[in-house]
């Protein structure tokens, strides 16, 4: 009975966090704020690990005209492995570097103007 009641309280994609249970809803929008794709997952994994699952849900062409060329995100997405994986797909990651980054910057201020 305890196991069954535990499953009833917990829905799909609900995971434990430091402050209880929760979910993350990742949404990709175009420059005008129109949603292109979304992904619902447990709140425990980092957002940088959910990017590629979210990009797979986009309903626009993956290559050619209309395909996304830039991904603009906040500094939580600053990850060199993520930049490499997105570059293989032809997407440039535009996000500010984390404050304590010890590697050389990968972009100058011109690309970050899109972030603003």
Biopython code that builds the backbone (N, CA, C, O; Angstrom):
import numpy as np
from Bio.PDB.StructureBuilder import StructureBuilder

atoms = [
    (1, "UNK", "N", (0.823, -1.196, 0.000)),
    (1, "UNK", "CA", (0.000, 0.000, 0.000)),
    (1, "UNK", "C", (0.864, 1.255, 0.000)),
    (1, "UNK", "O", (0.537, 2.236, -0.667)),
    (2, "UNK", "N", (1.958, 1.225, 0.742)),
    (2, "UNK", "CA", (2.822, 2.404, 0.816)),
    (2, "UNK", "C", (3.419, 2.716, -0.550)),
    (2, "UNK", "O", (3.492, 3.878, -0.949)),
    (3, "UNK", "N", (3.841, 1.686, -1.263)),
    (3, "UNK", "CA", (4.428, 1.897, -2.583)),
    (3, "UNK", "C", (3.406, 2.460, -3.565)),
    (3, "UNK", "O", (3.743, 3.330, -4.368)),
    (4, "UNK", "N", (2.184, 1.988, -3.515)),
    (4, "UNK", "CA", (1.137, 2.467, -4.411)),
    (4, "UNK", "C", (0.810, 3.921, -4.108)),
    (4, "UNK", "O", (0.670, 4.715, -5.038)),
    (5, "UNK", "N", (0.684, 4.298, -2.839)),
    (5, "UNK", "CA", (0.371, 5.684, -2.504)),
    (5, "UNK", "C", (1.514, 6.606, -2.901)),
    (5, "UNK", "O", (1.288, 7.758, -3.271)),
    (6, "UNK", "N", (2.734, 6.104, -2.824)),
    (6, "UNK", "CA", (3.889, 6.903, -3.250)),
    (6, "UNK", "C", (3.813, 7.193, -4.749)),
    (6, "UNK", "O", (4.124, 8.304, -5.178)),
    (7, "UNK", "N", (3.401, 6.202, -5.551)),
    (7, "UNK", "CA", (3.297, 6.401, -6.990)),
    (7, "UNK", "C", (2.156, 7.339, -7.354)),
    (7, "UNK", "O", (2.243, 8.058, -8.350)),
    (8, "UNK", "N", (1.094, 7.343, -6.567)),
    (8, "UNK", "CA", (-0.024, 8.224, -6.858)),
    (8, "UNK", "C", (0.339, 9.687, -6.628)),
    (8, "UNK", "O", (-0.166, 10.565, -7.327)),
    (9, "UNK", "N", (1.194, 9.955, -5.673)),
    (9, "UNK", "CA", (1.596, 11.329, -5.372)),
    (9, "UNK", "C", (2.624, 11.848, -6.353)),
    (9, "UNK", "O", (2.822, 13.058, -6.463)),
    (10, "UNK", "N", (3.272, 10.960, -7.060)),
    (10, "UNK", "CA", (4.366, 11.355, -7.936)),
    (10, "UNK", "C", (3.962, 11.084, -9.375)),
    (10, "UNK", "O", (3.671, 9.941, -9.730)),
    (11, "UNK", "N", (3.941, 12.104, -10.199)),
    (11, "UNK", "CA", (3.573, 11.941, -11.593)),
    (11, "UNK", "C", (4.784, 11.672, -12.462)),
    (11, "UNK", "O", (5.904, 11.533, -11.971)),
    (12, "UNK", "N", (4.543, 11.600, -13.751)),
    (12, "UNK", "CA", (5.624, 11.378, -14.693)),
    (12, "UNK", "C", (6.533, 12.599, -14.722)),
    (12, "UNK", "O", (6.040, 13.726, -14.680)),
    (13, "UNK", "N", (7.822, 12.410, -14.792)),
    (13, "UNK", "CA", (8.835, 13.469, -14.855)),
    (13, "UNK", "C", (8.923, 14.286, -13.579)),
    (13, "UNK", "O", (9.372, 15.431, -13.630)),
    (14, "UNK", "N", (8.518, 13.756, -12.451)),
    (14, "UNK", "CA", (8.667, 14.446, -11.173)),
    (14, "UNK", "C", (9.835, 13.789, -10.454)),
    (14, "UNK", "O", (9.859, 12.573, -10.265)),
    (15, "UNK", "N", (10.798, 14.603, -10.056)),
    (15, "UNK", "CA", (11.969, 14.052, -9.403)),
    (15, "UNK", "C", (12.321, 14.807, -8.142)),
    (15, "UNK", "O", (11.850, 15.924, -7.929)),
    (16, "UNK", "N", (13.142, 14.206, -7.311)),
    (16, "UNK", "CA", (13.533, 14.818, -6.054)),
    (16, "UNK", "C", (14.526, 15.950, -6.285)),
    (16, "UNK", "O", (15.376, 15.881, -7.173)),
    (17, "UNK", "N", (14.403, 16.980, -5.477)),
    (17, "UNK", "CA", (15.350, 18.088, -5.462)),
    (17, "UNK", "C", (15.730, 18.339, -4.005)),
    (17, "UNK", "O", (15.284, 17.626, -3.106)),
    (18, "UNK", "N", (16.550, 19.349, -3.784)),
    (18, "UNK", "CA", (16.932, 19.680, -2.414)),
    (18, "UNK", "C", (15.746, 20.184, -1.597)),
    (18, "UNK", "O", (15.711, 20.032, -0.376)),
    (19, "UNK", "N", (14.779, 20.782, -2.280)),
    (19, "UNK", "CA", (13.639, 21.365, -1.571)),
    (19, "UNK", "C", (12.347, 20.590, -1.778)),
    (19, "UNK", "O", (11.266, 21.138, -1.562)),
    (20, "UNK", "N", (12.427, 19.353, -2.185)),
    (20, "UNK", "CA", (11.228, 18.553, -2.371)),
    (20, "UNK", "C", (11.199, 17.903, -3.736)),
    (20, "UNK", "O", (12.197, 17.344, -4.190)),
    (21, "UNK", "N", (10.038, 17.978, -4.396)),
    (21, "UNK", "CA", (9.869, 17.375, -5.710)),
    (21, "UNK", "C", (9.567, 18.460, -6.718)),
    (21, "UNK", "O", (9.028, 19.513, -6.376)),
    (22, "UNK", "N", (9.919, 18.195, -7.970)),
    (22, "UNK", "CA", (9.625, 19.202, -8.975)),
    (22, "UNK", "C", (9.931, 18.735, -10.378)),
    (22, "UNK", "O", (10.442, 17.635, -10.589)),
    (23, "UNK", "N", (9.609, 19.597, -11.342)),
    (23, "UNK", "CA", (9.868, 19.334, -12.752)),
    (23, "UNK", "C", (10.495, 20.558, -13.384)),
    (23, "UNK", "O", (10.421, 21.659, -12.838)),
    (24, "UNK", "N", (11.113, 20.362, -14.536)),
    (24, "UNK", "CA", (11.639, 21.454, -15.353)),
    (24, "UNK", "C", (10.954, 21.380, -16.695)),
    (24, "UNK", "O", (10.882, 20.322, -17.321)),
    (25, "UNK", "N", (10.462, 22.499, -17.119)),
    (25, "UNK", "CA", (9.834, 22.592, -18.426)),
    (25, "UNK", "C", (10.731, 23.447, -19.290)),
    (25, "UNK", "O", (10.801, 24.663, -19.114)),
    (26, "UNK", "N", (11.416, 22.815, -20.221)),
    (26, "UNK", "CA", (12.343, 23.498, -21.119)),
    (26, "UNK", "C", (11.582, 23.860, -22.390)),
    (26, "UNK", "O", (10.962, 22.996, -23.010)),
    (27, "UNK", "N", (11.626, 25.129, -22.781)),
    (27, "UNK", "CA", (10.901, 25.602, -23.952)),
    (27, "UNK", "C", (11.866, 26.343, -24.867)),
    (27, "UNK", "O", (12.652, 27.169, -24.402)),
    (28, "UNK", "N", (11.813, 26.052, -26.166)),
    (28, "UNK", "CA", (12.603, 26.754, -27.176)),
    (28, "UNK", "C", (11.647, 27.668, -27.929)),
    (28, "UNK", "O", (10.612, 27.225, -28.426)),
    (29, "UNK", "N", (12.005, 28.959, -28.009)),
    (29, "UNK", "CA", (11.176, 29.925, -28.733)),
    (29, "UNK", "C", (12.011, 30.607, -29.796)),
    (29, "UNK", "O", (13.239, 30.623, -29.713)),
    (30, "UNK", "N", (11.348, 31.174, -30.799)),
    (30, "UNK", "CA", (12.078, 31.937, -31.806)),
    (30, "UNK", "C", (12.261, 33.365, -31.307)),
    (30, "UNK", "O", (11.907, 33.669, -30.167)),
    (31, "UNK", "N", (12.806, 34.241, -32.139)),
    (31, "UNK", "CA", (13.088, 35.615, -31.744)),
    (31, "UNK", "C", (11.861, 36.426, -31.400)),
    (31, "UNK", "O", (11.970, 37.471, -30.758)),
    (32, "UNK", "N", (10.701, 35.967, -31.812)),
    (32, "UNK", "CA", (9.458, 36.683, -31.532)),
    (32, "UNK", "C", (8.705, 36.086, -30.345)),
    (32, "UNK", "O", (7.613, 36.550, -30.017)),
    (33, "UNK", "N", (9.263, 35.076, -29.702)),
    (33, "UNK", "CA", (8.642, 34.466, -28.535)),
    (33, "UNK", "C", (7.654, 33.361, -28.857)),
    (33, "UNK", "O", (6.920, 32.922, -27.971)),
    (34, "UNK", "N", (7.614, 32.900, -30.093)),
    (34, "UNK", "CA", (6.702, 31.829, -30.483)),
    (34, "UNK", "C", (7.352, 30.485, -30.154)),
    (34, "UNK", "O", (8.462, 30.222, -30.617)),
    (35, "UNK", "N", (6.693, 29.625, -29.368)),
    (35, "UNK", "CA", (7.289, 28.338, -29.005)),
    (35, "UNK", "C", (7.491, 27.436, -30.218)),
    (35, "UNK", "O", (6.598, 27.281, -31.052)),
    (36, "UNK", "N", (8.684, 26.843, -30.300)),
    (36, "UNK", "CA", (9.017, 25.913, -31.382)),
    (36, "UNK", "C", (9.060, 24.468, -30.895)),
    (36, "UNK", "O", (8.788, 23.543, -31.661)),
    (37, "UNK", "N", (9.397, 24.277, -29.638)),
    (37, "UNK", "CA", (9.490, 22.935, -29.078)),
    (37, "UNK", "C", (9.595, 23.013, -27.565)),
    (37, "UNK", "O", (9.944, 24.060, -27.021)),
    (38, "UNK", "N", (9.292, 21.903, -26.873)),
    (38, "UNK", "CA", (9.402, 21.885, -25.419)),
    (38, "UNK", "C", (9.717, 20.481, -24.934)),
    (38, "UNK", "O", (9.544, 19.496, -25.653)),
    (39, "UNK", "N", (10.183, 20.417, -23.696)),
    (39, "UNK", "CA", (10.534, 19.130, -23.090)),
    (39, "UNK", "C", (10.300, 19.233, -21.591)),
    (39, "UNK", "O", (10.762, 20.182, -20.957)),
    (40, "UNK", "N", (9.592, 18.272, -21.019)),
    (40, "UNK", "CA", (9.326, 18.219, -19.591)),
    (40, "UNK", "C", (10.158, 17.107, -18.986)),
    (40, "UNK", "O", (10.150, 15.979, -19.478)),
    (41, "UNK", "N", (10.884, 17.424, -17.908)),
    (41, "UNK", "CA", (11.757, 16.434, -17.284)),
    (41, "UNK", "C", (11.802, 16.671, -15.785)),
    (41, "UNK", "O", (11.276, 17.664, -15.283)),
    (42, "UNK", "N", (12.423, 15.766, -15.091)),
    (42, "UNK", "CA", (12.607, 15.884, -13.655)),
    (42, "UNK", "C", (13.442, 17.120, -13.337)),
    (42, "UNK", "O", (14.241, 17.553, -14.167)),
    (43, "UNK", "N", (13.271, 17.686, -12.161)),
    (43, "UNK", "CA", (13.986, 18.897, -11.792)),
    (43, "UNK", "C", (15.426, 18.629, -11.369)),
    (43, "UNK", "O", (16.193, 19.578, -11.206)),
    (44, "UNK", "N", (15.811, 17.392, -11.189)),
    (44, "UNK", "CA", (17.139, 17.105, -10.671)),
    (44, "UNK", "C", (18.276, 17.269, -11.679)),
    (44, "UNK", "O", (19.329, 17.755, -11.268)),
    (45, "UNK", "N", (18.162, 16.905, -12.969)),
    (45, "UNK", "CA", (19.320, 17.086, -13.849)),
    (45, "UNK", "C", (19.544, 18.561, -14.193)),
    (45, "UNK", "O", (18.608, 19.361, -14.208)),
    (46, "UNK", "N", (20.787, 18.893, -14.464)),
    (46, "UNK", "CA", (21.132, 20.269, -14.842)),
    (46, "UNK", "C", (20.531, 20.604, -16.202)),
    (46, "UNK", "O", (20.343, 19.724, -17.042)),
    (47, "UNK", "N", (20.231, 21.884, -16.412)),
    (47, "UNK", "CA", (19.607, 22.315, -17.657)),
    (47, "UNK", "C", (20.504, 22.057, -18.863)),
    (47, "UNK", "O", (20.014, 21.787, -19.960)),
    (48, "UNK", "N", (21.807, 22.140, -18.662)),
    (48, "UNK", "CA", (22.735, 21.939, -19.769)),
    (48, "UNK", "C", (22.643, 20.510, -20.306)),
    (48, "UNK", "O", (22.969, 20.267, -21.468)),
    (49, "UNK", "N", (22.206, 19.571, -19.481)),
    (49, "UNK", "CA", (22.054, 18.183, -19.923)),
    (49, "UNK", "C", (20.727, 17.952, -20.650)),
    (49, "UNK", "O", (20.561, 16.930, -21.316)),
    (50, "UNK", "N", (19.796, 18.874, -20.534)),
    (50, "UNK", "CA", (18.480, 18.721, -21.153)),
    (50, "UNK", "C", (18.352, 19.465, -22.476)),
    (50, "UNK", "O", (17.324, 19.361, -23.146)),
    (51, "UNK", "N", (19.376, 20.210, -22.858)),
    (51, "UNK", "CA", (19.305, 21.038, -24.069)),
    (51, "UNK", "C", (19.052, 20.200, -25.306)),
    (51, "UNK", "O", (18.169, 20.522, -26.100)),
    (52, "UNK", "N", (19.806, 19.140, -25.482)),
    (52, "UNK", "CA", (19.701, 18.361, -26.715)),
    (52, "UNK", "C", (18.367, 17.620, -26.815)),
    (52, "UNK", "O", (17.824, 17.476, -27.911)),
    (53, "UNK", "N", (17.832, 17.149, -25.687)),
    (53, "UNK", "CA", (16.507, 16.534, -25.718)),
    (53, "UNK", "C", (15.454, 17.558, -26.124)),
    (53, "UNK", "O", (14.508, 17.239, -26.844)),
    (54, "UNK", "N", (15.626, 18.784, -25.658)),
    (54, "UNK", "CA", (14.677, 19.843, -25.988)),
    (54, "UNK", "C", (14.783, 20.228, -27.454)),
    (54, "UNK", "O", (13.765, 20.456, -28.108)),
    (55, "UNK", "N", (16.002, 20.305, -27.981)),
    (55, "UNK", "CA", (16.186, 20.679, -29.386)),
    (55, "UNK", "C", (15.612, 19.625, -30.331)),
    (55, "UNK", "O", (15.233, 19.951, -31.456)),
    (56, "UNK", "N", (15.542, 18.385, -29.898)),
    (56, "UNK", "CA", (14.976, 17.329, -30.747)),
    (56, "UNK", "C", (13.470, 17.485, -30.931)),
    (56, "UNK", "O", (12.896, 16.898, -31.849)),
    (57, "UNK", "N", (12.829, 18.265, -30.073)),
    (57, "UNK", "CA", (11.379, 18.441, -30.179)),
    (57, "UNK", "C", (10.990, 19.604, -31.088)),
    (57, "UNK", "O", (9.800, 19.833, -31.308)),
    (58, "UNK", "N", (11.956, 20.340, -31.619)),
    (58, "UNK", "CA", (11.650, 21.489, -32.477)),
    (58, "UNK", "C", (11.006, 20.997, -33.770)),
    (58, "UNK", "O", (11.470, 20.038, -34.388)),
    (59, "UNK", "N", (9.942, 21.665, -34.162)),
    (59, "UNK", "CA", (9.173, 21.241, -35.333)),
    (59, "UNK", "C", (9.539, 22.039, -36.585)),
    (59, "UNK", "O", (8.713, 22.175, -37.488)),
    (60, "UNK", "N", (10.768, 22.572, -36.653)),
    (60, "UNK", "CA", (11.239, 23.279, -37.847)),
    (60, "UNK", "C", (12.343, 22.443, -38.470)),
    (60, "UNK", "O", (12.849, 21.527, -37.821)),
    (61, "UNK", "N", (12.734, 22.728, -39.705)),
    (61, "UNK", "CA", (13.791, 21.939, -40.356)),
    (61, "UNK", "C", (15.089, 21.927, -39.548)),
    (61, "UNK", "O", (15.460, 22.933, -38.943)),
    (62, "UNK", "N", (15.770, 20.792, -39.543)),
    (62, "UNK", "CA", (17.027, 20.641, -38.810)),
    (62, "UNK", "C", (18.220, 21.229, -39.575)),
    (62, "UNK", "O", (19.230, 21.591, -38.971)),
    (63, "UNK", "N", (18.102, 21.322, -40.893)),
    (63, "UNK", "CA", (19.181, 21.896, -41.692)),
    (63, "UNK", "C", (18.562, 22.657, -42.854)),
    (63, "UNK", "O", (17.396, 22.455, -43.193)),
    (64, "UNK", "N", (19.346, 23.526, -43.454)),
    (64, "UNK", "CA", (18.847, 24.326, -44.564)),
    (64, "UNK", "C", (18.126, 25.570, -44.080)),
    (64, "UNK", "O", (18.291, 25.967, -42.927)),
    (65, "UNK", "N", (17.320, 26.198, -44.947)),
    (65, "UNK", "CA", (16.621, 27.406, -44.543)),
    (65, "UNK", "C", (15.581, 27.127, -43.456)),
    (65, "UNK", "O", (14.850, 26.139, -43.520)),
    (66, "UNK", "N", (15.527, 27.999, -42.473)),
    (66, "UNK", "CA", (14.589, 27.831, -41.373)),
    (66, "UNK", "C", (15.155, 27.073, -40.186)),
    (66, "UNK", "O", (14.521, 27.022, -39.132)),
    (67, "UNK", "N", (16.330, 26.485, -40.333)),
    (67, "UNK", "CA", (16.944, 25.753, -39.226)),
    (67, "UNK", "C", (17.552, 26.742, -38.228)),
    (67, "UNK", "O", (18.040, 27.795, -38.638)),
    (68, "UNK", "N", (17.533, 26.431, -36.941)),
    (68, "UNK", "CA", (18.129, 27.336, -35.949)),
    (68, "UNK", "C", (19.639, 27.432, -36.131)),
    (68, "UNK", "O", (20.321, 26.426, -36.329)),
    (69, "UNK", "N", (20.149, 28.667, -36.059)),
    (69, "UNK", "CA", (21.586, 28.906, -36.212)),
    (69, "UNK", "C", (22.236, 29.347, -34.902)),
    (69, "UNK", "O", (23.435, 29.150, -34.702)),
    (70, "UNK", "N", (21.447, 29.940, -34.017)),
    (70, "UNK", "CA", (21.954, 30.418, -32.732)),
    (70, "UNK", "C", (21.049, 29.926, -31.614)),
    (70, "UNK", "O", (19.831, 29.846, -31.773)),
    (71, "UNK", "N", (21.659, 29.597, -30.484)),
    (71, "UNK", "CA", (20.924, 29.269, -29.277)),
    (71, "UNK", "C", (21.347, 30.288, -28.232)),
    (71, "UNK", "O", (22.505, 30.302, -27.813)),
    (72, "UNK", "N", (20.431, 31.130, -27.814)),
    (72, "UNK", "CA", (20.722, 32.172, -26.829)),
    (72, "UNK", "C", (20.210, 31.691, -25.484)),
    (72, "UNK", "O", (19.029, 31.376, -25.337)),
    (73, "UNK", "N", (21.108, 31.635, -24.491)),
    (73, "UNK", "CA", (20.756, 31.097, -23.180)),
    (73, "UNK", "C", (21.475, 31.883, -22.087)),
    (73, "UNK", "O", (22.339, 32.713, -22.371)),
    (74, "UNK", "N", (21.108, 31.611, -20.830)),
    (74, "UNK", "CA", (21.771, 32.297, -19.720)),
    (74, "UNK", "C", (23.079, 31.589, -19.360)),
    (74, "UNK", "O", (23.440, 30.584, -19.972)),
    (75, "UNK", "N", (23.773, 32.119, -18.374)),
    (75, "UNK", "CA", (25.127, 31.613, -18.087)),
    (75, "UNK", "C", (25.148, 30.214, -17.487)),
    (75, "UNK", "O", (26.226, 29.637, -17.345)),
    (76, "UNK", "N", (24.015, 29.655, -17.134)),
    (76, "UNK", "CA", (23.977, 28.268, -16.653)),
    (76, "UNK", "C", (24.338, 27.284, -17.762)),
    (76, "UNK", "O", (24.716, 26.148, -17.478)),
    (77, "UNK", "N", (24.227, 27.704, -19.016)),
    (77, "UNK", "CA", (24.513, 26.837, -20.159)),
    (77, "UNK", "C", (25.954, 26.955, -20.637)),
    (77, "UNK", "O", (26.312, 26.328, -21.635)),
    (78, "UNK", "N", (26.792, 27.734, -19.962)),
    (78, "UNK", "CA", (28.184, 27.907, -20.368)),
    (78, "UNK", "C", (28.946, 26.606, -20.145)),
    (78, "UNK", "O", (29.362, 26.301, -19.028)),
    (79, "UNK", "N", (29.122, 25.848, -21.218)),
    (79, "UNK", "CA", (29.791, 24.554, -21.151)),
    (79, "UNK", "C", (30.497, 24.316, -22.481)),
    (79, "UNK", "O", (29.860, 24.338, -23.534)),
    (80, "UNK", "N", (31.792, 24.090, -22.442)),
    (80, "UNK", "CA", (32.545, 23.842, -23.671)),
    (80, "UNK", "C", (32.104, 22.557, -24.376)),
    (80, "UNK", "O", (31.999, 22.560, -25.602)),
    (81, "UNK", "N", (31.839, 21.449, -23.654)),
    (81, "UNK", "CA", (31.342, 20.258, -24.360)),
    (81, "UNK", "C", (30.003, 20.514, -25.058)),
    (81, "UNK", "O", (29.772, 20.008, -26.156)),
    (82, "UNK", "N", (29.119, 21.298, -24.427)),
    (82, "UNK", "CA", (27.846, 21.624, -25.068)),
    (82, "UNK", "C", (28.078, 22.469, -26.316)),
    (82, "UNK", "O", (27.421, 22.261, -27.336)),
    (83, "UNK", "N", (29.000, 23.413, -26.246)),
    (83, "UNK", "CA", (29.316, 24.241, -27.420)),
    (83, "UNK", "C", (29.791, 23.377, -28.586)),
    (83, "UNK", "O", (29.416, 23.618, -29.734)),
    (84, "UNK", "N", (30.612, 22.374, -28.292)),
    (84, "UNK", "CA", (31.126, 21.496, -29.354)),
    (84, "UNK", "C", (30.008, 20.652, -29.964)),
    (84, "UNK", "O", (29.938, 20.491, -31.182)),
    (85, "UNK", "N", (29.130, 20.112, -29.102)),
    (85, "UNK", "CA", (28.032, 19.290, -29.617)),
    (85, "UNK", "C", (27.057, 20.115, -30.457)),
    (85, "UNK", "O", (26.549, 19.630, -31.468)),
    (86, "UNK", "N", (26.795, 21.350, -30.047)),
    (86, "UNK", "CA", (25.910, 22.211, -30.829)),
    (86, "UNK", "C", (26.575, 22.639, -32.135)),
    (86, "UNK", "O", (25.907, 22.753, -33.162)),
    (87, "UNK", "N", (27.892, 22.878, -32.100)),
    (87, "UNK", "CA", (28.606, 23.265, -33.313)),
    (87, "UNK", "C", (28.562, 22.153, -34.364)),
    (87, "UNK", "O", (28.533, 22.435, -35.562)),
    (88, "UNK", "N", (28.557, 20.909, -33.927)),
    (88, "UNK", "CA", (28.432, 19.794, -34.864)),
    (88, "UNK", "C", (27.082, 19.800, -35.560)),
    (88, "UNK", "O", (26.947, 19.281, -36.668)),
    (89, "UNK", "N", (26.080, 20.388, -34.910)),
    (89, "UNK", "CA", (24.747, 20.500, -35.504)),
    (89, "UNK", "C", (24.580, 21.819, -36.258)),
    (89, "UNK", "O", (23.511, 22.080, -36.808)),
    (90, "UNK", "N", (25.626, 22.655, -36.292)),
    (90, "UNK", "CA", (25.557, 23.928, -36.994)),
    (90, "UNK", "C", (24.909, 25.039, -36.180)),
    (90, "UNK", "O", (24.443, 26.028, -36.745)),
    (91, "UNK", "N", (24.874, 24.887, -34.862)),
    (91, "UNK", "CA", (24.255, 25.878, -33.979)),
    (91, "UNK", "C", (25.336, 26.519, -33.120)),
    (91, "UNK", "O", (26.172, 25.828, -32.537)),
    (92, "UNK", "N", (25.311, 27.846, -33.047)),
    (92, "UNK", "CA", (26.271, 28.575, -32.223)),
    (92, "UNK", "C", (25.602, 28.940, -30.903)),
    (92, "UNK", "O", (24.517, 29.521, -30.896)),
    (93, "UNK", "N", (26.249, 28.601, -29.779)),
    (93, "UNK", "CA", (25.732, 28.918, -28.453)),
    (93, "UNK", "C", (26.154, 30.330, -28.080)),
    (93, "UNK", "O", (27.343, 30.647, -28.076)),
    (94, "UNK", "N", (25.183, 31.175, -27.768)),
    (94, "UNK", "CA", (25.444, 32.547, -27.344)),
    (94, "UNK", "C", (24.970, 32.663, -25.905)),
    (94, "UNK", "O", (23.770, 32.700, -25.633)),
    (95, "UNK", "N", (25.930, 32.721, -24.986)),
    (95, "UNK", "CA", (25.599, 32.913, -23.579)),
    (95, "UNK", "C", (26.805, 33.515, -22.876)),
    (95, "UNK", "O", (27.944, 33.259, -23.268)),
    (96, "UNK", "N", (26.567, 34.315, -21.839)),
    (96, "UNK", "CA", (27.699, 34.884, -21.104)),
    (96, "UNK", "C", (28.472, 33.782, -20.383)),
    (96, "UNK", "O", (27.906, 32.768, -19.975)),
    (97, "UNK", "N", (29.762, 34.001, -20.238)),
    (97, "UNK", "CA", (30.587, 33.037, -19.516)),
    (97, "UNK", "C", (30.302, 33.132, -18.021)),
    (97, "UNK", "O", (29.906, 34.180, -17.510)),
    (98, "UNK", "N", (30.512, 32.020, -17.341)),
    (98, "UNK", "CA", (30.356, 32.026, -15.886)),
    (98, "UNK", "C", (31.442, 32.907, -15.276)),
    (98, "UNK", "O", (32.494, 33.125, -15.877)),
    (99, "UNK", "N", (31.172, 33.403, -14.085)),
    (99, "UNK", "CA", (32.106, 34.331, -13.438)),
    (99, "UNK", "C", (33.454, 33.689, -13.134)),
    (99, "UNK", "O", (34.486, 34.353, -13.231)),
    (100, "UNK", "N", (33.462, 32.436, -12.774)),
    (100, "UNK", "CA", (34.713, 31.774, -12.384)),
    (100, "UNK", "C", (35.253, 30.871, -13.474)),
    (100, "UNK", "O", (35.844, 29.833, -13.177)),
    (101, "UNK", "N", (35.065, 31.238, -14.712)),
    (101, "UNK", "CA", (35.580, 30.448, -15.830)),
    (101, "UNK", "C", (37.100, 30.547, -15.842)),
    (101, "UNK", "O", (37.656, 31.644, -15.792)),
    (102, "UNK", "N", (37.769, 29.400, -15.909)),
    (102, "UNK", "CA", (39.228, 29.405, -15.897)),
    (102, "UNK", "C", (39.818, 29.208, -17.290)),
    (102, "UNK", "O", (41.021, 29.394, -17.473)),
    (103, "UNK", "N", (39.004, 28.839, -18.274)),
    (103, "UNK", "CA", (39.488, 28.693, -19.645)),
    (103, "UNK", "C", (39.343, 30.012, -20.380)),
    (103, "UNK", "O", (38.650, 30.920, -19.922)),
    (104, "UNK", "N", (40.006, 30.108, -21.529)),
    (104, "UNK", "CA", (39.927, 31.320, -22.320)),
    (104, "UNK", "C", (38.503, 31.545, -22.822)),
    (104, "UNK", "O", (37.788, 30.578, -23.087)),
    (105, "UNK", "N", (38.078, 32.798, -22.956)),
    (105, "UNK", "CA", (36.738, 33.071, -23.481)),
    (105, "UNK", "C", (36.592, 32.532, -24.907)),
    (105, "UNK", "O", (37.547, 32.552, -25.683)),
    (106, "UNK", "N", (35.414, 32.059, -25.240)),
    (106, "UNK", "CA", (35.167, 31.502, -26.565)),
    (106, "UNK", "C", (34.464, 32.488, -27.485)),
    (106, "UNK", "O", (34.331, 32.231, -28.682)),
    (107, "UNK", "N", (34.014, 33.615, -26.939)),
    (107, "UNK", "CA", (33.330, 34.593, -27.770)),
    (107, "UNK", "C", (33.637, 35.993, -27.257)),
    (107, "UNK", "O", (33.971, 36.187, -26.088)),
    (108, "UNK", "N", (33.517, 36.956, -28.151)),
    (108, "UNK", "CA", (33.758, 38.337, -27.749)),
    (108, "UNK", "C", (32.417, 39.019, -27.468)),
    (108, "UNK", "O", (31.369, 38.374, -27.506)),
    (109, "UNK", "N", (32.452, 40.295, -27.191)),
    (109, "UNK", "CA", (31.250, 41.039, -26.822)),
    (109, "UNK", "C", (30.240, 41.183, -27.937)),
    (109, "UNK", "O", (29.060, 41.407, -27.669)),
    (110, "UNK", "N", (30.672, 41.059, -29.192)),
    (110, "UNK", "CA", (29.726, 41.242, -30.303)),
    (110, "UNK", "C", (28.634, 40.181, -30.300)),
    (110, "UNK", "O", (27.464, 40.487, -30.532)),
    (111, "UNK", "N", (29.009, 38.953, -30.042)),
    (111, "UNK", "CA", (27.999, 37.878, -30.041)),
    (111, "UNK", "C", (27.048, 38.031, -28.848)),
    (111, "UNK", "O", (25.880, 37.651, -28.929)),
    (112, "UNK", "N", (27.548, 38.582, -27.753)),
    (112, "UNK", "CA", (26.714, 38.709, -26.562)),
    (112, "UNK", "C", (25.673, 39.826, -26.711)),
    (112, "UNK", "O", (24.768, 39.931, -25.883)),
    (113, "UNK", "N", (25.785, 40.648, -27.738)),
    (113, "UNK", "CA", (24.743, 41.659, -27.964)),
    (113, "UNK", "C", (23.405, 41.007, -28.241)),
    (113, "UNK", "O", (22.360, 41.573, -27.921)),
    (114, "UNK", "N", (23.425, 39.819, -28.833)),
    (114, "UNK", "CA", (22.184, 39.089, -29.072)),
    (114, "UNK", "C", (21.550, 38.635, -27.768)),
    (114, "UNK", "O", (20.329, 38.517, -27.669)),
    (115, "UNK", "N", (22.376, 38.384, -26.781)),
    (115, "UNK", "CA", (21.878, 37.951, -25.483)),
    (115, "UNK", "C", (21.014, 39.033, -24.833)),
    (115, "UNK", "O", (19.998, 38.741, -24.203)),
    (116, "UNK", "N", (21.438, 40.284, -24.999)),
    (116, "UNK", "CA", (20.706, 41.401, -24.372)),
    (116, "UNK", "C", (19.362, 41.537, -25.014)),
    (116, "UNK", "O", (18.584, 42.414, -24.638)),
]
sb = StructureBuilder()
sb.init_structure("model")
sb.init_model(0)
sb.init_chain("A")
sb.init_seg("    ")
for serial, (resi, resn, name, xyz) in enumerate(atoms, 1):
    if name == "N":
        sb.init_residue(resn, " ", resi, " ")
    sb.init_atom(name, np.array(xyz, "f"), 0.0, 1.0, " ", f" {name:<3s}", serial, name[0])
structure = sb.get_structure()
